[in-house]
Amino acid sequence: MSLINTAVKPFQAKAFKQGKFIDVTEADLMDKWSVVFFYPADFTFVCPTELEDLADNYAEFQKLGVEIYAVSTDTHFSHKAWHDVSPAIKKIDYVMIGDPTHAICRNFEVLIEDAGLADRGTFVVDSDGIIQIVEVNAGGVGRDAKELLRKIKAAQYVAAHPGEVCPAKWHEGEKTLAPSLDLVGKI
């Protein structure tokens, strides 16, 4: 079953953000757009490159009113330790959620049960807490923050402009489509 157009399920977790431990629930995803960014584990190989890419582009996400929540099955303590020693992870100012109970991974259907780790799942959640974009990559395939930004801009545009859709490779400012009977077969 697809999670597209479903509400984020309730959760509560401990997280690390900017030198502090904080509590996070699904309510924190309300009233703004959010990215819930699952990755397999701290102290690994592809994961820090992805998280650093998000950190390097975090200001752009913030300009769009988007908060990032990175999630792995590690604890918030592990996130802090990783932050303290890794040059890539030291750049992170966004929330790093610990999910040692696997509850959040199960809610988003990205738990690799036999490994106790998360798949590389990316979920874009709108300001009403509804999942608008879902992407899951194989463990060895890293994601691109700039492509994620492009998709968020398209999703936000569509949300703000009912009756319009964004075609493939759409970028902000480019022409959109208004589906209608007259458009059928003309693309």
Salt bridges, closest charged atoms under 4 A:
ASP23 OD1 - LYS14 NZ 2.76
ASP42 OD2 - HIS79 ND1 2.75
GLU50 OE1 - ARG120 NH1 2.74
GLU50 OE2 - ARG143 NE 2.72
GLU52 OE2 - LYS91 NZ 2.64
ASP56 OD1 - LYS91 NZ 3.33
GLU60 OE2 - LYS63 NZ 3.00
ASP84 OD2 - LYS80 NZ 2.44
GLU113 OE2 - ARG106 NE 3.16
GLU135 OE2 - LYS151 NZ 3.55
GLU147 OE2 - ARG150 NH2 2.96
GLU172 OE1 - LYS153 NZ 3.66
